[in-house]
Amino acid sequence: MSHVEDIADKLAQDTMKVMARTGDDQLYEEVAKTIAASSTTLEEAYLTAIRVRLAAVRGRKLLEARLKAIQPGAED
């Protein structure tokens, strides 16, 4: 990863943690707007990182739900 991607990914990780604790699922948009004011390059890398992470969470939830449907009590 490039330096910009590393920074963006760390910020995305931190944003996901705050979103999980606060329940504010739109926080990443506010963070992106703040970043964009100074660096569109970082904003684009951040949005990519956060979208990938959000998509992975959604995908994981779908798989867990399907597994639970066929194996009640299965959690991993």
N, CA and C atoms as an extended XYZ file, in Angstrom:
228
Properties=species:S:1:pos:R:3:atomname:S:1:resname:S:1:resid:I:1 pbc="F F F"
N         0.829       -1.193        0.000 N   MET     1
C         0.000        0.000        0.000 CA  MET     1
C         0.867        1.248        0.000 C   MET     1
N         0.333        2.289       -0.585 N   SER     2
C         1.033        3.562       -0.559 CA  SER     2
C         0.844        4.223        0.805 C   SER     2
N         1.609        5.245        1.025 N   HIS     3
C         1.504        5.985        2.284 CA  HIS     3
C         0.094        6.555        2.451 C   HIS     3
N        -0.458        7.098        1.384 N   VAL     4
C        -1.815        7.664        1.442 CA  VAL     4
C        -2.830        6.566        1.762 C   VAL     4
N        -2.693        5.413        1.118 N   GLU     5
C        -3.620        4.310        1.384 CA  GLU     5
C        -3.508        3.808        2.819 C   GLU     5
N        -2.290        3.778        3.345 N   ASP     6
C        -2.098        3.370        4.748 CA  ASP     6
C        -2.820        4.322        5.701 C   ASP     6
N        -2.655        5.606        5.466 N   ILE     7
C        -3.309        6.613        6.304 CA  ILE     7
C        -4.829        6.497        6.179 C   ILE     7
N        -5.304        6.360        4.948 N   ALA     8
C        -6.746        6.256        4.705 CA  ALA     8
C        -7.320        5.013        5.364 C   ALA     8
N        -6.611        3.891        5.271 N   ASP     9
C        -7.103        2.654        5.858 CA  ASP     9
C        -7.155        2.746        7.382 C   ASP     9
N        -6.160        3.342        7.991 N   LYS    10
C        -6.160        3.512        9.447 CA  LYS    10
C        -7.322        4.414        9.868 C   LYS    10
N        -7.542        5.470        9.128 N   LEU    11
C        -8.654        6.369        9.423 CA  LEU    11
C        -9.985        5.639        9.250 C   LEU    11
N       -10.087        4.804        8.230 N   ALA    12
C       -11.303        4.014        8.019 CA  ALA    12
C       -11.533        3.055        9.181 C   ALA    12
N       -10.474        2.405        9.645 N   GLN    13
C       -10.591        1.503       10.802 CA  GLN    13
C       -11.088        2.259       12.026 C   GLN    13
N       -10.496        3.401       12.274 N   ASP    14
C       -10.882        4.204       13.430 CA  ASP    14
C       -12.326        4.697       13.303 C   ASP    14
N       -12.714        5.091       12.109 N   THR    15
C       -14.081        5.541       11.871 CA  THR    15
C       -15.073        4.423       12.139 C   THR    15
N       -14.749        3.211       11.667 N   MET    16
C       -15.629        2.060       11.886 CA  MET    16
C       -15.811        1.800       13.381 C   MET    16
N       -14.749        1.946       14.156 N   LYS    17
C       -14.841        1.748       15.610 CA  LYS    17
C       -15.792        2.765       16.242 C   LYS    17
N       -15.648        4.023       15.848 N   VAL    18
C       -16.517        5.073       16.400 CA  VAL    18
C       -17.963        4.855       15.949 C   VAL    18
N       -18.146        4.473       14.694 N   MET    19
C       -19.491        4.204       14.191 CA  MET    19
C       -20.146        3.073       14.983 C   MET    19
N       -19.381        2.040       15.296 N   ALA    20
C       -19.918        0.911       16.058 CA  ALA    20
C       -20.304        1.331       17.473 C   ALA    20
N       -19.504        2.191       18.076 N   ARG    21
C       -19.777        2.623       19.453 CA  ARG    21
C       -20.925        3.618       19.548 C   ARG    21
N       -21.057        4.466       18.529 N   THR    22
C       -22.068        5.524       18.592 CA  THR    22
C       -23.360        5.177       17.854 C   THR    22
N       -23.299        4.210       16.956 N   GLY    23
C       -24.457        3.874       16.145 CA  GLY    23
C       -24.684        4.854       15.000 C   GLY    23
N       -23.755        5.764       14.791 N   ASP    24
C       -23.859        6.768       13.729 CA  ASP    24
C       -23.309        6.182       12.430 C   ASP    24
N       -24.193        5.596       11.619 N   ASP    25
C       -23.732        4.916       10.413 CA  ASP    25
C       -23.438        5.865        9.247 C   ASP    25
N       -23.599        7.147        9.454 N   GLN    26
C       -23.281        8.135        8.427 CA  GLN    26
C       -22.026        8.950        8.774 C   GLN    26
N       -21.384        8.634        9.872 N   LEU    27
C       -20.200        9.380       10.303 CA  LEU    27
C       -19.125        9.429        9.228 C   LEU    27
N       -18.959        8.321        8.505 N   TYR    28
C       -17.905        8.292        7.493 CA  TYR    28
C       -18.083        9.390        6.437 C   TYR    28
N       -19.324        9.776        6.153 N   GLU    29
C       -19.562       10.843        5.185 CA  GLU    29
C       -19.057       12.188        5.711 C   GLU    29
N       -19.280       12.436        6.978 N   GLU    30
C       -18.792       13.677        7.592 CA  GLU    30
C       -17.269       13.711        7.610 C   GLU    30
N       -16.660       12.579        7.929 N   VAL    31
C       -15.197       12.489        7.924 CA  VAL    31
C       -14.683       12.743        6.511 C   VAL    31
N       -15.328       12.146        5.510 N   ALA    32
C       -14.912       12.330        4.118 CA  ALA    32
C       -14.979       13.798        3.698 C   ALA    32
N       -16.042       14.491        4.090 N   LYS    33
C       -16.171       15.918        3.754 CA  LYS    33
C       -15.064       16.739        4.401 C   LYS    33
N       -14.738       16.379        5.633 N   THR    34
C       -13.666       17.086        6.340 CA  THR    34
C       -12.331       16.871        5.645 C   THR    34
N       -12.074       15.641        5.250 N   ILE    35
C       -10.830       15.319        4.546 CA  ILE    35
C       -10.763       16.045        3.204 C   ILE    35
N       -11.881       16.040        2.492 N   ALA    36
C       -11.916       16.631        1.149 CA  ALA    36
C       -11.532       18.100        1.134 C   ALA    36
N       -11.795       18.775        2.231 N   ALA    37
C       -11.450       20.194        2.310 CA  ALA    37
C        -9.943       20.416        2.194 C   ALA    37
N        -9.160       19.393        2.546 N   SER    38
C        -7.709       19.530        2.507 CA  SER    38
C        -7.029       18.655        1.468 C   SER    38
N        -7.607       17.471        1.212 N   SER    39
C        -6.942       16.541        0.304 CA  SER    39
C        -7.949       15.612       -0.372 C   SER    39
N        -8.205       15.871       -1.634 N   THR    40
C        -9.109       14.979       -2.363 CA  THR    40
C        -8.473       13.614       -2.596 C   THR    40
N        -7.169       13.563       -2.662 N   THR    41
C        -6.471       12.284       -2.823 CA  THR    41
C        -6.727       11.395       -1.613 C   THR    41
N        -6.572       11.946       -0.426 N   LEU    42
C        -6.834       11.187        0.791 CA  LEU    42
C        -8.318       10.850        0.895 C   LEU    42
N        -9.177       11.773        0.509 N   GLU    43
C       -10.616       11.509        0.562 CA  GLU    43
C       -10.978       10.297       -0.291 C   GLU    43
N       -10.462       10.233       -1.506 N   GLU    44
C       -10.770        9.117       -2.393 CA  GLU    44
C       -10.265        7.793       -1.820 C   GLU    44
N        -9.055        7.795       -1.282 N   ALA    45
C        -8.499        6.578       -0.690 CA  ALA    45
C        -9.302        6.168        0.543 C   ALA    45
N        -9.702        7.139        1.338 N   TYR    46
C       -10.508        6.877        2.537 CA  TYR    46
C       -11.865        6.291        2.168 C   TYR    46
N       -12.536        6.893        1.195 N   LEU    47
C       -13.848        6.394        0.786 CA  LEU    47
C       -13.751        4.974        0.246 C   LEU    47
N       -12.686        4.682       -0.495 N   THR    48
C       -12.486        3.316       -0.971 CA  THR    48
C       -12.310        2.373        0.212 C   THR    48
N       -11.470        2.741        1.152 N   ALA    49
C       -11.212        1.891        2.316 CA  ALA    49
C       -12.471        1.678        3.152 C   ALA    49
N       -13.227        2.731        3.394 N   ILE    50
C       -14.419        2.602        4.236 CA  ILE    50
C       -15.490        1.793        3.522 C   ILE    50
N       -15.648        1.992        2.220 N   ARG    51
C       -16.648        1.220        1.467 CA  ARG    51
C       -16.301       -0.260        1.435 C   ARG    51
N       -15.034       -0.569        1.272 N   VAL    52
C       -14.607       -1.970        1.291 CA  VAL    52
C       -14.894       -2.580        2.653 C   VAL    52
N       -14.585       -1.866        3.705 N   ARG    53
C       -14.835       -2.381        5.055 CA  ARG    53
C       -16.335       -2.524        5.337 C   ARG    53
N       -17.136       -1.552        4.928 N   LEU    54
C       -18.580       -1.648        5.134 CA  LEU    54
C       -19.166       -2.815        4.337 C   LEU    54
N       -18.694       -2.995        3.111 N   ALA    55
C       -19.162       -4.107        2.289 CA  ALA    55
C       -18.775       -5.443        2.915 C   ALA    55
N       -17.584       -5.521        3.470 N   ALA    56
C       -17.145       -6.759        4.125 CA  ALA    56
C       -18.014       -7.075        5.333 C   ALA    56
N       -18.384       -6.065        6.092 N   VAL    57
C       -19.264       -6.272        7.248 CA  VAL    57
C       -20.619       -6.794        6.785 C   VAL    57
N       -21.166       -6.185        5.737 N   ARG    58
C       -22.458       -6.637        5.210 CA  ARG    58
C       -22.368       -8.080        4.699 C   ARG    58
N       -21.297       -8.370        3.991 N   GLY    59
C       -21.104       -9.727        3.489 CA  GLY    59
C       -20.975      -10.749        4.609 C   GLY    59
N       -20.239      -10.391        5.639 N   ARG    60
C       -20.059      -11.274        6.795 CA  ARG    60
C       -21.400      -11.529        7.482 C   ARG    60
N       -22.201      -10.484        7.650 N   LYS    61
C       -23.516      -10.645        8.285 CA  LYS    61
C       -24.412      -11.568        7.471 C   LYS    61
N       -24.368      -11.440        6.152 N   LEU    62
C       -25.164      -12.312        5.295 CA  LEU    62
C       -24.733      -13.766        5.467 C   LEU    62
N       -23.430      -14.004        5.434 N   LEU    63
C       -22.937      -15.372        5.598 CA  LEU    63
C       -23.295      -15.943        6.964 C   LEU    63
N       -23.176      -15.136        8.004 N   GLU    64
C       -23.536      -15.594        9.344 CA  GLU    64
C       -25.020      -15.933        9.434 C   GLU    64
N       -25.856      -15.116        8.807 N   ALA    65
C       -27.298      -15.377        8.821 CA  ALA    65
C       -27.630      -16.660        8.066 C   ALA    65
N       -26.991      -16.871        6.926 N   ARG    66
C       -27.234      -18.096        6.158 CA  ARG    66
C       -26.770      -19.325        6.926 C   ARG    66
N       -25.606      -19.242        7.552 N   LEU    67
C       -25.094      -20.362        8.328 CA  LEU    67
C       -26.008      -20.658        9.511 C   LEU    67
N       -26.460      -19.622       10.173 N   LYS    68
C       -27.352      -19.791       11.309 CA  LYS    68
C       -28.663      -20.429       10.881 C   LYS    68
N       -29.137      -20.088        9.676 N   ALA    69
C       -30.382      -20.645        9.174 CA  ALA    69
C       -30.297      -22.153        8.931 C   ALA    69
N       -29.119      -22.616        8.524 N   ILE    70
C       -28.974      -24.045        8.255 CA  ILE    70
C       -28.412      -24.826        9.429 C   ILE    70
N       -27.774      -24.101       10.348 N   GLN    71
C       -27.194      -24.735       11.542 CA  GLN    71
C       -27.507      -23.895       12.766 C   GLN    71
N       -28.706      -23.989       13.299 N   PRO    72
C       -29.028      -23.195       14.481 CA  PRO    72
C       -27.981      -23.394       15.591 C   PRO    72
N       -27.520      -22.290       16.134 N   GLY    73
C       -26.510      -22.336       17.185 CA  GLY    73
C       -25.101      -22.120       16.676 C   GLY    73
N       -24.891      -22.179       15.348 N   ALA    74
C       -23.565      -21.960       14.777 CA  ALA    74
C       -23.256      -20.463       14.789 C   ALA    74
N       -22.076      -20.096       15.271 N   GLU    75
C       -21.717      -18.678       15.350 CA  GLU    75
C       -20.449      -18.337       14.597 C   GLU    75
N       -19.601      -19.311       14.217 N   ASP    76
C       -18.390      -18.945       13.470 CA  ASP    76
C       -18.146      -19.851       12.352 C   ASP    76
